[in-house]
């Protein structure tokens, strides 16, 4: 004899609906990500907003699927974790994308729930929420929706050497140390600098380590395991400054930003020490700008501090 508390025979239980919704949402996210990558849109807001938007829409449309917030968290976590072994993503890529994925998915679910509770006409108004996020996902897709990404950062330090010693040191290879902080979170590590005299036309080649080899049956790191290089060419040399521009960049960072120029200036202080400033000009490639702009600026700022600290005046 059955009771009202028992599920009807032949009809899915809430737990089954929940599992089905999670599976469908995961498949939809994966398919969307692959389609956007195939279309060359993996650096745009269409990817970083569109993928969690699809996830959230699938969940809110699923019947009897339980706690949508918990489900959104579960699916986003699964997508992010599996992107490493299945899609070859790196840890730092997942680390940077995670807050945006979680934020968009939870915000869409929350706004849809809020609209649903607003009144009898809520069904038609619910469609406004994903439509607004779809507009946000257009940034970077075409030139008209691309926000200017040109940015400049600098870092300064004071060294126990005179201006002439600093000038001579910049004509020698940089002395790279082990990166710390955010730079040690999975970014390519510079291991060799082919420095040369500070003369217009001279080139400087900085070599970077490749990604670590991964175990069999796991997708190779999309950065590759081969070494890469950044080639800079000297444009101008002044009494207390040098300016270079990027000739080529085969490093993984080229998918995040494009280096424009490097300007190094030094000024001898009254006490005989010298203040050195390292300025980096670059163009951000990732969208949305409101999210990746501050992130990239923070990382490049740390890179400028690392580089200015690599000048070896003791040689």
Backbone bond lengths (Angstrom), bond angles and torsions (degrees), N, CA, C in turn:
res aa  C-N    CA-C-N  psi(-1)  N-CA   C-N-CA  omega(-1)  CA-C   N-CA-C  phi
1 X - - - 1.464 - - 1.523 108.97 -
2 X 1.303 117.25 127.46 1.464 120.96 -176.36 1.518 110.50 -93.87
3 X 1.323 114.91 159.31 1.462 121.68 176.91 1.506 109.03 -120.70
4 X 1.350 116.79 171.94 1.460 120.97 -178.82 1.515 111.85 -68.85
5 X 1.351 115.43 -21.57 1.458 118.87 -178.16 1.517 112.09 -77.72
6 X 1.339 117.87 -18.31 1.447 121.51 -178.24 1.520 109.98 -85.41
7 X 1.359 117.12 142.56 1.458 119.50 178.23 1.519 110.64 -68.07
8 X 1.311 115.98 143.97 1.470 119.89 178.19 1.518 109.90 -66.71
9 X 1.322 114.10 143.04 1.459 119.64 179.75 1.518 110.83 -62.21
10 X 1.317 114.90 137.17 1.461 119.96 176.83 1.509 113.86 85.20
11 X 1.347 117.60 -4.50 1.458 120.56 -179.91 1.518 109.06 -113.28
12 X 1.350 117.60 137.09 1.468 120.71 -177.59 1.519 112.05 -62.30
13 X 1.322 115.86 145.82 1.453 121.19 174.64 1.531 108.92 -81.72
14 X 1.328 115.87 170.45 1.468 119.36 178.38 1.531 110.42 -61.25
15 X 1.329 116.96 -39.19 1.465 120.11 179.44 1.528 110.67 -62.15
16 X 1.328 116.41 -39.67 1.461 119.95 178.80 1.529 111.38 -67.40
17 X 1.355 115.82 -39.88 1.471 119.17 176.75 1.530 110.20 -62.68
18 X 1.321 116.06 -40.50 1.464 120.60 -179.56 1.524 110.71 -62.68
19 X 1.333 115.93 -47.43 1.471 120.03 178.89 1.524 110.64 -61.01
20 X 1.330 116.60 -43.07 1.463 120.41 179.73 1.527 111.12 -62.28
21 X 1.340 116.59 -41.31 1.457 120.67 -179.83 1.519 110.87 -64.41
22 X 1.334 117.16 -41.15 1.467 121.00 178.74 1.520 110.80 -63.41
23 X 1.329 117.05 -44.22 1.466 121.33 -179.81 1.531 110.86 -63.18
24 X 1.328 116.49 -46.79 1.471 120.28 -179.46 1.525 110.67 -64.24
25 X 1.335 117.04 -41.78 1.459 120.41 179.13 1.521 111.11 -62.97
26 X 1.333 116.76 -41.20 1.472 120.44 178.75 1.524 111.07 -63.79
27 X 1.333 116.62 -44.48 1.462 120.45 179.02 1.525 110.59 -63.01
28 X 1.334 116.64 -42.27 1.461 120.92 -179.84 1.527 110.88 -63.24
29 X 1.342 116.75 -42.13 1.474 120.93 178.96 1.521 110.80 -63.08
30 X 1.326 116.30 -47.23 1.462 120.72 -178.36 1.522 110.90 -62.33
31 X 1.331 116.54 -44.81 1.464 120.57 179.88 1.528 111.24 -63.66
32 X 1.335 116.53 -41.92 1.463 120.65 178.53 1.522 111.02 -62.81
33 X 1.346 116.79 -44.82 1.466 121.22 -179.90 1.521 111.23 -61.11
34 X 1.324 116.65 -45.34 1.467 120.34 -179.85 1.530 111.17 -65.15
35 X 1.331 116.88 -40.00 1.465 120.40 179.83 1.524 111.17 -65.13
36 X 1.322 116.80 -41.51 1.465 120.31 179.48 1.526 111.16 -67.91
37 X 1.327 116.71 -38.34 1.469 119.61 177.13 1.520 110.30 -65.95
38 X 1.321 116.45 -40.45 1.471 120.38 178.23 1.523 110.51 -62.34
39 X 1.325 116.75 -33.95 1.463 120.90 179.78 1.518 113.70 -85.91
40 X 1.339 117.27 4.45 1.453 120.67 178.44 1.517 113.89 73.71
41 X 1.326 117.75 24.85 1.461 121.64 -176.86 1.530 112.49 -108.69
42 X 1.332 117.48 17.59 1.461 120.15 -175.82 1.524 113.68 -71.49
43 X 1.337 118.32 -9.27 1.465 120.90 177.98 1.527 112.09 -101.54
44 X 1.315 117.60 2.10 1.460 121.80 -173.84 1.529 111.56 -103.71
45 X 1.328 114.68 171.45 1.465 120.31 176.19 1.520 111.52 -66.19
46 X 1.335 117.13 -20.66 1.467 120.27 177.10 1.522 110.42 -59.67
47 X 1.324 116.46 -31.75 1.471 121.01 178.48 1.519 110.84 -83.31
48 X 1.323 116.94 -53.62 1.462 121.03 -170.94 1.524 113.63 -76.10
49 X 1.324 117.64 -20.68 1.463 120.84 173.50 1.522 110.34 -105.68
50 X 1.338 116.31 -36.45 1.460 120.55 -176.44 1.514 114.22 -64.49
51 X 1.343 117.56 -41.45 1.471 120.27 -177.82 1.535 111.43 -64.57
52 X 1.342 119.92 -52.39 1.480 117.73 177.12 1.528 113.07 -66.79
53 X 1.338 117.75 -25.29 1.463 120.44 176.23 1.529 110.16 -65.75
54 X 1.314 117.52 -45.10 1.471 121.45 177.49 1.523 109.98 -59.71
55 X 1.325 115.66 -43.47 1.470 120.44 178.97 1.520 110.85 -57.30
56 X 1.336 115.89 -49.77 1.460 119.85 -177.28 1.528 112.00 -64.90
57 X 1.324 117.32 -40.14 1.468 120.85 -179.56 1.526 110.76 -63.17
58 X 1.342 116.75 -43.10 1.467 119.93 178.44 1.527 110.63 -60.32
59 X 1.326 116.41 -42.09 1.462 119.66 -177.75 1.525 112.28 -67.70
60 X 1.332 117.42 -44.19 1.472 118.93 -177.15 1.527 111.63 -70.51
61 X 1.318 117.54 -20.82 1.461 120.36 178.41 1.520 112.81 -89.72
62 X 1.334 117.23 -9.56 1.459 120.36 -177.90 1.533 110.28 -77.52
63 X 1.333 117.73 139.59 1.473 120.86 -177.94 1.526 112.16 -81.68
64 X 1.344 115.83 143.14 1.471 121.45 172.11 1.521 112.48 49.11
65 X 1.339 117.26 45.11 1.453 119.10 -172.01 1.521 114.03 -100.97
66 X 1.300 119.58 12.22 1.451 121.56 172.59 1.521 113.32 77.30
67 X 1.323 114.97 -148.23 1.465 122.32 -177.43 1.523 110.32 -72.33
68 X 1.331 116.52 107.34 1.456 120.34 -175.78 1.521 112.44 -69.26
69 X 1.331 117.35 -32.76 1.464 120.04 178.55 1.529 110.91 -63.52
70 X 1.319 115.96 -47.05 1.465 120.55 179.59 1.521 110.73 -63.02
71 X 1.326 116.25 -40.37 1.461 120.00 179.74 1.524 111.29 -65.89
72 X 1.339 116.54 -40.76 1.458 120.25 178.70 1.526 110.45 -61.30
73 X 1.323 116.26 -43.58 1.463 120.42 178.31 1.526 110.92 -61.10
74 X 1.332 116.18 -42.84 1.466 120.55 -178.91 1.528 111.24 -63.45
75 X 1.337 116.05 -47.99 1.467 119.24 -175.87 1.526 111.15 -67.15
76 X 1.334 117.22 -42.54 1.467 119.61 178.84 1.527 110.22 -61.08
77 X 1.337 115.99 -42.51 1.463 120.16 179.47 1.521 110.84 -62.60
78 X 1.323 116.99 -43.30 1.467 120.66 179.21 1.525 110.81 -63.37
79 X 1.338 116.49 -44.76 1.469 120.75 179.88 1.519 110.92 -60.69
80 X 1.330 117.02 -44.81 1.457 120.65 -178.40 1.521 111.70 -66.65
81 X 1.332 116.90 -43.37 1.456 120.11 -178.66 1.528 111.80 -66.83
82 X 1.324 116.62 -41.24 1.464 119.53 -178.21 1.528 112.72 -77.62
83 X 1.337 117.10 -14.43 1.465 118.67 178.29 1.523 111.86 -66.73
84 X 1.337 116.97 -22.50 1.469 120.31 179.09 1.529 111.13 -73.54
85 X 1.354 119.70 -56.45 1.465 118.55 -178.92 1.524 115.09 -77.23
86 X 1.352 117.74 -26.24 1.463 119.75 -175.49 1.526 113.32 -94.60
87 X 1.334 117.50 -36.49 1.459 120.96 -176.06 1.523 113.17 -107.61
88 X 1.342 116.88 -5.66 1.455 119.65 177.80 1.511 114.55 77.77
89 X 1.332 117.49 18.81 1.461 119.98 179.56 1.531 110.07 -71.25
90 X 1.321 116.64 153.62 1.446 121.76 177.94 1.513 111.58 -93.40
91 X 1.333 116.33 163.63 1.461 120.77 -177.73 1.517 111.22 -60.90
92 X 1.333 117.30 -42.87 1.462 119.49 -176.24 1.528 111.16 -67.43
93 X 1.339 117.55 -31.94 1.467 120.99 177.27 1.527 110.52 -65.94
94 X 1.336 115.55 -45.06 1.471 120.36 178.77 1.524 110.14 -65.45
95 X 1.335 116.06 -40.25 1.465 120.87 -179.93 1.523 111.32 -60.03
96 X 1.332 116.79 -41.90 1.458 120.56 -178.39 1.526 112.16 -74.73
97 X 1.330 117.18 -34.37 1.460 120.45 -176.15 1.529 112.65 -81.29
98 X 1.336 117.65 -24.96 1.465 121.42 -172.30 1.534 113.77 -56.42
99 X 1.337 120.49 -50.94 1.470 118.56 -178.72 1.527 113.29 -58.38
100 X 1.342 116.55 -37.83 1.462 119.78 -179.76 1.522 110.90 -68.93
101 X 1.324 117.86 -42.78 1.464 121.56 178.72 1.532 111.07 -61.74
102 X 1.328 116.13 -49.00 1.468 119.70 178.95 1.528 110.88 -61.99
103 X 1.324 116.38 -44.96 1.458 120.54 -176.76 1.518 113.12 -62.43
104 X 1.339 116.88 -47.43 1.470 120.20 -179.08 1.527 110.68 -64.13
105 X 1.329 117.13 -46.99 1.468 120.44 -177.89 1.523 111.44 -60.75
106 X 1.330 117.34 -47.72 1.464 120.63 -178.57 1.524 111.95 -68.40
107 X 1.329 116.92 -36.74 1.466 120.20 -179.66 1.523 111.04 -67.52
108 X 1.326 117.25 -41.68 1.464 120.03 178.63 1.529 110.26 -63.80
109 X 1.336 116.33 -46.67 1.464 119.90 178.52 1.528 110.54 -59.18
110 X 1.340 117.48 -44.20 1.456 120.97 -178.80 1.513 112.80 -64.56
111 X 1.339 117.15 -43.91 1.458 120.49 -179.55 1.526 111.55 -66.73
112 X 1.329 116.99 -39.51 1.468 119.80 178.44 1.527 110.21 -63.94
113 X 1.323 117.11 -43.60 1.467 120.03 177.73 1.525 111.18 -61.47
114 X 1.334 116.24 -39.37 1.458 120.65 179.98 1.529 111.15 -65.29
115 X 1.321 116.70 -42.88 1.460 121.07 179.57 1.526 110.62 -66.56
116 X 1.326 116.76 -38.88 1.466 120.44 -179.79 1.529 112.04 -60.76
117 X 1.325 116.16 -31.90 1.463 120.36 -177.91 1.525 112.79 -87.25
118 X 1.334 117.18 0.00 1.464 120.20 -173.13 1.519 114.36 -81.60
119 X 1.326 119.15 -16.38 1.455 119.01 178.81 1.514 112.99 156.82
120 X 1.335 116.37 -177.69 1.473 121.33 -175.69 1.521 113.79 -67.01
121 X 1.319 118.52 -23.22 1.468 120.83 -178.69 1.534 111.88 -94.02
122 X 1.321 116.17 17.98 1.458 119.61 -172.96 1.526 112.77 -68.88
123 X 1.339 117.18 -25.72 1.468 119.15 -175.61 1.516 111.65 -59.46
124 X 1.316 118.02 -42.23 1.463 120.07 -179.32 1.523 111.11 -75.53
125 X 1.353 116.61 -32.89 1.465 119.42 -179.33 1.518 112.51 -73.11
126 X 1.319 117.68 -21.79 1.467 121.22 178.61 1.521 110.93 -58.74
127 X 1.331 116.91 -34.72 1.463 121.35 -177.41 1.524 112.29 -65.37
128 X 1.340 116.49 -19.80 1.466 119.94 -179.55 1.524 110.96 -66.08
129 X 1.332 117.31 -35.35 1.470 121.30 -175.56 1.529 111.85 -62.33
130 X 1.347 119.65 -57.15 1.467 118.36 178.21 1.525 112.88 -63.60
131 X 1.353 116.83 -28.34 1.469 119.14 178.99 1.526 110.86 -65.98
132 X 1.334 117.11 -40.15 1.463 120.92 178.30 1.526 111.18 -65.30
133 X 1.323 116.81 -41.95 1.464 119.84 178.82 1.529 111.14 -69.21
134 X 1.329 116.43 -30.98 1.460 119.55 176.46 1.529 110.65 -64.58
135 X 1.317 116.78 -35.85 1.466 120.41 175.77 1.523 110.74 -65.14
136 X 1.336 117.06 -42.01 1.460 120.64 177.15 1.529 111.20 -62.33
137 X 1.327 116.08 -31.14 1.459 120.67 -178.48 1.526 113.07 -74.14
138 X 1.317 117.49 -4.11 1.461 120.47 -179.13 1.526 112.91 -82.25
139 X 1.338 117.51 -11.76 1.467 118.82 -177.00 1.530 111.11 -63.27
140 X 1.308 114.93 129.72 1.457 120.96 177.88 1.513 114.47 88.18
141 X 1.341 117.52 -8.36 1.471 120.51 -177.52 1.526 110.90 -72.82
142 X 1.326 116.56 -42.57 1.470 122.09 178.03 1.528 107.75 -131.26
143 X 1.335 118.50 159.50 1.469 120.42 -178.79 1.528 113.58 -54.46
144 X 1.326 117.77 -35.39 1.464 120.23 -177.36 1.522 112.70 -66.01
145 X 1.331 117.55 -24.05 1.469 120.53 -179.11 1.528 111.92 -108.32
146 X 1.317 116.87 15.20 1.466 121.60 -179.09 1.526 110.44 -98.53
147 X 1.316 116.13 126.38 1.462 122.13 178.86 1.526 109.35 -86.16
148 X 1.328 116.07 136.67 1.461 120.74 -179.41 1.526 110.29 -53.88
149 X 1.326 116.27 128.61 1.462 120.71 -176.23 1.513 114.77 -108.74
150 X 1.332 118.26 9.44 1.459 120.76 -179.35 1.525 110.43 -69.23
151 X 1.331 115.74 126.61 1.459 121.90 -175.15 1.529 109.66 -141.74
152 X 1.316 115.54 152.02 1.459 121.27 178.17 1.519 109.11 -133.36
153 X 1.334 116.61 131.95 1.465 121.50 175.79 1.521 108.48 -132.63
154 X 1.316 116.60 159.62 1.458 120.28 179.39 1.514 110.41 -149.71
155 X 1.322 114.99 158.43 1.457 122.02 177.27 1.520 108.10 -142.19
156 X 1.333 115.92 143.53 1.463 120.77 -177.89 1.520 110.63 -126.13
157 X 1.317 115.29 152.63 1.454 122.20 174.80 1.517 108.73 -148.21
158 X 1.306 117.01 161.49 1.463 122.12 177.19 1.520 108.19 -114.33
159 X 1.320 117.17 126.26 1.459 122.45 -177.45 1.520 110.04 -111.97
160 X 1.325 115.15 152.05 1.465 120.94 179.21 1.520 109.94 -84.97
161 X 1.306 115.11 68.36 1.466 121.19 179.51 1.516 108.48 -160.24
162 X 1.344 115.92 157.78 1.448 120.90 178.18 1.510 111.73 -80.18
163 X 1.331 117.29 170.57 1.462 122.23 -178.22 1.529 111.39 -60.86
164 X 1.312 118.20 -39.66 1.463 121.07 179.74 1.524 111.32 -64.85
165 X 1.325 116.28 -37.33 1.464 120.28 178.86 1.530 110.84 -67.46
166 X 1.331 115.89 -37.93 1.471 119.48 177.36 1.519 110.57 -65.76
167 X 1.324 116.70 -43.78 1.459 120.64 178.41 1.524 110.94 -58.98
168 X 1.323 116.60 -42.28 1.466 120.59 178.78 1.528 111.06 -67.11
169 X 1.346 116.42 -38.25 1.468 120.29 -179.60 1.520 111.50 -64.37
170 X 1.339 116.83 -36.38 1.464 119.63 -179.65 1.518 112.21 -69.47
171 X 1.315 117.51 -16.54 1.456 121.01 175.57 1.512 112.38 -85.63
172 X 1.341 116.68 -2.60 1.464 121.84 177.46 1.533 109.62 -109.20
173 X 1.338 117.94 164.90 1.470 120.06 178.19 1.529 111.52 -60.63
174 X 1.325 115.92 146.15 1.459 121.21 175.32 1.526 109.50 -71.05
175 X 1.311 116.30 150.54 1.468 122.07 179.08 1.526 108.69 -100.84
176 X 1.319 116.97 93.41 1.464 120.77 -175.48 1.521 110.80 -76.21
177 X 1.313 116.16 134.89 1.460 122.80 174.53 1.528 108.83 -105.13
178 X 1.316 116.69 177.03 1.472 120.60 178.33 1.535 108.59 -70.63
179 X 1.335 117.89 124.44 1.471 119.92 179.38 1.526 111.36 -61.49
180 X 1.310 115.77 150.23 1.466 121.54 178.30 1.528 109.43 -128.57
181 X 1.332 115.93 171.83 1.455 120.73 176.70 1.524 112.25 62.76
182 X 1.324 115.90 -139.76 1.466 120.92 -177.04 1.514 111.87 -63.33
183 X 1.334 118.40 -29.10 1.466 121.19 -179.63 1.527 111.52 -68.57
184 X 1.329 116.81 -19.17 1.464 120.61 179.04 1.528 111.97 -93.79
185 X 1.336 117.29 7.53 1.469 121.11 -175.70 1.524 113.13 -86.12
186 X 1.321 117.87 8.03 1.460 120.33 178.57 1.507 114.49 128.31
187 X 1.337 117.80 4.61 1.460 120.09 177.23 1.529 109.96 -73.84
188 X 1.349 117.20 153.88 1.469 120.04 177.30 1.532 110.27 -57.26
189 X 1.324 116.92 137.83 1.455 121.51 -176.76 1.528 109.99 -101.81
190 X 1.351 117.31 125.41 1.467 119.16 176.28 1.528 109.87 -71.59
191 X 1.326 116.90 135.20 1.464 118.43 -178.21 1.527 112.71 -125.83
192 X 1.328 118.42 -9.73 1.458 119.39 -178.90 1.515 109.89 -156.00
193 X 1.320 116.06 139.22 1.460 122.19 178.27 1.518 108.61 -127.62
194 X 1.315 115.95 116.54 1.457 120.95 176.57 1.527 107.44 -88.96
195 X 1.325 115.71 81.34 1.455 120.36 -179.06 1.517 111.60 -76.08
196 X 1.327 115.28 162.13 1.467 120.82 -179.93 1.519 108.62 -150.30
197 X 1.310 116.00 174.33 1.453 121.03 -178.90 1.527 110.72 -59.98
198 X 1.319 115.65 147.54 1.462 120.86 -179.71 1.524 109.33 -80.60
199 X 1.331 114.42 80.51 1.458 120.93 178.61 1.517 109.08 -132.45
200 X 1.339 118.18 140.09 1.465 120.77 179.68 1.533 111.32 -53.71
201 X 1.330 115.38 134.38 1.457 121.12 -179.72 1.514 114.12 94.90
202 X 1.329 117.58 -19.91 1.462 120.78 179.25 1.530 109.49 -71.70
203 X 1.335 115.71 146.92 1.456 120.49 -178.55 1.525 111.29 -111.72
204 X 1.320 113.60 151.99 1.463 121.13 178.16 1.520 106.95 -126.56
205 X 1.327 116.80 128.33 1.462 121.81 -177.02 1.524 109.20 -115.73
206 X 1.327 115.98 121.17 1.463 121.73 177.94 1.529 107.93 -108.30
207 X 1.330 116.45 121.71 1.464 122.44 -177.84 1.535 110.08 -94.56
208 X 1.341 116.03 141.23 1.456 122.18 -179.95 1.526 110.18 -122.07
209 X 1.327 116.28 145.48 1.461 121.35 176.29 1.523 110.60 -67.52
210 X 1.334 116.02 151.47 1.454 120.97 173.39 1.521 110.81 -85.09
211 X 1.314 116.76 175.97 1.466 120.98 179.12 1.525 109.75 -73.20
212 X 1.327 116.02 158.65 1.459 121.15 178.66 1.529 110.29 -69.26
213 X 1.339 115.71 148.06 1.460 120.38 174.47 1.525 109.15 -67.53
214 X 1.316 115.66 140.79 1.456 120.20 178.73 1.514 110.51 -104.90
215 X 1.324 115.45 160.66 1.458 120.86 -177.58 1.526 111.00 -67.33
216 X 1.356 117.48 158.75 1.469 120.26 177.97 1.527 111.85 -57.89
217 X 1.324 115.61 154.89 1.470 124.40 179.63 1.531 112.61 70.15
218 X 1.331 116.44 10.05 1.467 121.61 175.29 1.519 107.40 -119.87
219 X 1.325 116.84 134.64 1.463 120.73 -177.91 1.526 110.42 -58.35
220 X 1.332 116.11 136.53 1.457 120.80 178.72 1.519 110.41 -63.93
221 X 1.314 116.18 149.11 1.462 121.25 178.50 1.521 109.14 -58.32
222 X 1.336 117.03 130.88 1.463 119.94 -175.15 1.529 111.89 -67.64
223 X 1.324 118.23 -12.86 1.460 120.60 175.14 1.524 111.58 -77.03
224 X 1.339 117.19 -20.60 1.454 120.29 -177.21 1.517 111.50 85.48
225 X 1.329 116.27 160.08 1.464 121.27 -177.73 1.526 112.68 -101.32
226 X 1.317 117.66 -4.03 1.461 120.91 179.61 1.529 110.52 -80.84
227 X 1.330 115.85 153.79 1.458 119.79 176.30 1.529 109.98 -67.36
228 X 1.321 116.10 152.89 1.459 121.21 179.14 1.526 108.05 -129.95
229 X 1.326 116.66 170.92 1.460 118.22 -175.84 1.520 112.24 -146.64
230 X 1.320 113.48 150.83 1.462 122.67 173.31 1.524 107.15 -114.83
231 X 1.329 116.60 122.71 1.464 121.47 -177.97 1.523 109.02 -107.42
232 X 1.336 115.90 122.51 1.454 122.61 178.21 1.531 109.51 -113.81
233 X 1.312 116.13 147.53 1.471 120.78 178.14 1.525 109.55 -125.53
234 X 1.325 115.25 135.00 1.458 121.09 -179.12 1.525 109.95 -72.17
235 X 1.329 117.30 127.03 1.461 122.72 177.86 1.529 112.05 -100.71
236 X 1.319 114.97 -50.56 1.461 120.16 -175.53 1.523 109.93 -135.18
237 X 1.323 115.71 142.14 1.464 121.42 176.07 1.520 108.06 -129.50
238 X 1.327 115.57 118.39 1.462 120.05 177.94 1.512 110.40 -108.03
239 X 1.312 115.83 -174.91 1.457 120.46 179.90 1.523 111.51 -64.81
240 X 1.335 115.79 -36.17 1.464 119.97 -177.92 1.531 111.41 -133.46
241 X 1.311 117.58 30.53 1.467 119.29 178.79 1.526 110.61 -161.04
242 X 1.313 115.27 160.06 1.461 122.31 174.10 1.524 107.63 -144.93
243 X 1.321 116.55 141.34 1.455 121.87 -179.28 1.524 109.19 -126.44
244 X 1.338 116.13 133.41 1.460 122.59 -179.91 1.522 109.82 -130.28
245 X 1.328 116.32 159.45 1.462 120.28 173.42 1.527 109.02 -128.73
246 X 1.328 115.86 157.70 1.461 121.17 -178.69 1.521 110.01 -79.64
247 X 1.331 115.84 123.52 1.464 121.84 177.07 1.523 109.97 -86.50
248 X 1.326 116.36 -44.11 1.462 121.18 178.72 1.526 109.18 -154.34
249 X 1.314 115.23 156.74 1.466 120.97 -179.20 1.518 108.78 -148.51
250 X 1.326 116.45 108.35 1.463 121.15 178.10 1.525 111.09 -104.34
251 X 1.330 117.20 10.96 1.454 120.38 -179.90 1.530 110.45 -77.64
252 X 1.326 117.41 159.29 1.468 120.05 177.72 1.524 113.41 -59.83
253 X 1.333 117.40 -25.48 1.460 119.94 -179.73 1.526 112.39 -64.26
254 X 1.333 116.83 -16.36 1.461 119.96 179.36 1.519 112.01 -64.68
255 X 1.333 117.96 -17.47 1.471 120.71 176.64 1.529 110.54 -83.89
256 X 1.316 116.85 -14.51 1.467 121.72 -179.49 1.518 111.62 -97.96
257 X 1.339 115.66 -39.63 1.459 120.19 -175.36 1.523 110.24 -155.38
258 X 1.322 115.10 163.91 1.464 121.76 177.59 1.524 108.04 -118.48
259 X 1.335 116.39 119.88 1.461 119.83 178.57 1.521 109.42 -70.03
260 X 1.319 116.20 134.25 1.462 121.62 177.75 1.521 111.20 -101.16
261 X 1.309 116.67 -57.02 1.463 119.40 -178.12 1.523 110.47 -154.85
262 X 1.331 113.99 160.53 1.459 123.05 175.60 1.521 107.04 -127.33
263 X 1.316 116.30 127.45 1.458 119.66 177.59 1.521 109.19 -127.43
264 X 1.325 115.57 126.00 1.459 122.03 -178.90 1.528 107.92 -117.64
265 X 1.317 115.51 126.30 1.456 120.40 178.71 1.518 110.83 -125.78
266 X 1.331 117.55 149.20 1.465 120.57 179.67 1.527 110.02 -141.85
267 X 1.321 114.19 143.50 1.459 120.71 -176.83 1.519 109.21 -139.19
268 X 1.330 115.41 121.35 1.468 119.15 -179.44 1.526 109.78 -75.30
269 X 1.323 115.50 134.31 1.458 122.88 -178.26 1.530 110.35 -92.08
270 X 1.327 118.28 162.82 1.468 121.74 -179.35 1.528 114.08 -56.77
271 X 1.343 117.20 -27.95 1.469 119.32 -178.63 1.523 113.33 -85.11
272 X 1.342 116.94 5.38 1.456 120.24 177.65 1.519 113.86 94.12
273 X 1.307 117.63 -13.19 1.469 120.35 175.60 1.530 109.37 -82.06
274 X 1.317 116.02 172.00 1.468 120.33 -176.14 1.519 110.78 -131.63
275 X 1.323 114.79 133.50 1.468 120.34 174.10 1.525 108.65 -90.92
276 X 1.327 116.08 126.03 1.466 122.06 -178.53 1.526 108.78 -116.08
277 X 1.318 116.79 131.64 1.470 122.41 178.83 1.521 109.54 -120.11
278 X 1.339 116.14 129.96 1.468 122.50 -179.76 1.529 107.42 -114.50
279 X 1.321 116.19 114.69 1.473 121.28 -178.56 1.521 110.15 -109.25
280 X 1.331 115.86 133.76 1.460 122.42 179.25 1.528 108.97 -119.23
281 X 1.329 116.53 124.75 1.467 122.03 175.16 1.527 108.11 -109.97
282 X 1.323 116.28 129.81 1.460 119.93 -176.88 1.521 110.42 -147.37
283 X 1.325 115.02 168.12 1.471 121.56 175.03 1.517 109.03 -118.34
284 X 1.317 116.11 122.44 1.461 121.34 177.88 1.527 110.01 -68.95
285 X 1.329 116.27 136.50 1.464 120.81 179.17 1.531 112.79 -106.38
286 X 1.320 117.93 -21.78 1.456 120.94 -175.63 1.524 111.89 -86.41
287 X 1.312 116.15 144.97 1.463 123.15 175.73 1.525 108.71 -129.24
288 X 1.335 117.64 150.53 1.462 128.51 13.59 1.525 112.99 -79.66
289 X 1.332 115.25 149.50 1.461 121.82 -175.40 1.521 112.09 -66.51
290 X 1.349 117.19 -36.59 1.460 120.04 -177.13 1.521 112.31 -65.83
291 X 1.326 117.12 -19.18 1.460 120.81 178.54 1.526 111.54 -100.44
292 X 1.328 116.43 -54.20 1.462 119.67 -175.10 1.528 113.23 -79.35
293 X 1.336 117.45 -20.89 1.458 119.29 177.97 1.522 112.27 -58.27
294 X 1.334 118.88 -57.84 1.472 120.57 178.14 1.528 113.09 -62.35
295 X 1.342 117.28 -37.37 1.465 119.89 179.95 1.526 111.46 -62.78
296 X 1.322 116.57 -49.35 1.461 119.87 -179.51 1.522 111.01 -64.76
297 X 1.317 116.52 -38.61 1.463 119.68 179.33 1.530 110.41 -62.84
298 X 1.320 116.84 -39.52 1.462 120.82 177.86 1.524 110.99 -62.95
299 X 1.338 116.72 -45.76 1.465 120.56 -178.29 1.529 110.91 -66.90
300 X 1.328 117.58 -43.84 1.463 120.63 -179.59 1.526 110.47 -66.09
301 X 1.329 116.88 -34.15 1.469 120.01 175.62 1.521 110.53 -60.85
302 X 1.345 116.45 -43.54 1.462 120.12 177.24 1.532 110.17 -64.96
303 X 1.342 117.06 -35.71 1.466 120.59 178.81 1.526 110.81 -65.70
304 X 1.324 117.15 -39.71 1.466 121.06 178.42 1.532 110.08 -63.79
305 X 1.328 117.10 -41.37 1.459 120.89 177.48 1.527 110.63 -63.89
306 X 1.332 116.45 -39.64 1.467 120.95 178.82 1.526 110.98 -65.11
307 X 1.314 117.12 -42.46 1.467 120.97 -177.46 1.518 112.20 -69.37
308 X 1.328 117.15 -43.92 1.461 119.42 -179.48 1.529 110.51 -66.31
309 X 1.334 116.01 -26.56 1.451 119.97 176.74 1.518 113.37 -81.82
310 X 1.344 116.91 -5.76 1.470 121.13 -179.60 1.525 112.89 -94.07
311 X 1.321 117.36 -1.36 1.470 120.25 177.71 1.524 108.78 -70.26
312 X 1.307 116.14 121.12 1.470 121.59 -174.49 1.538 109.22 -99.42
313 X 1.330 116.67 97.70 1.458 120.59 -179.57 1.528 111.96 -89.16
314 X 1.343 117.11 -1.49 1.463 119.87 -176.50 1.512 113.11 -87.31
315 X 1.336 116.94 -16.80 1.484 119.86 -176.00 1.523 111.33 -66.90
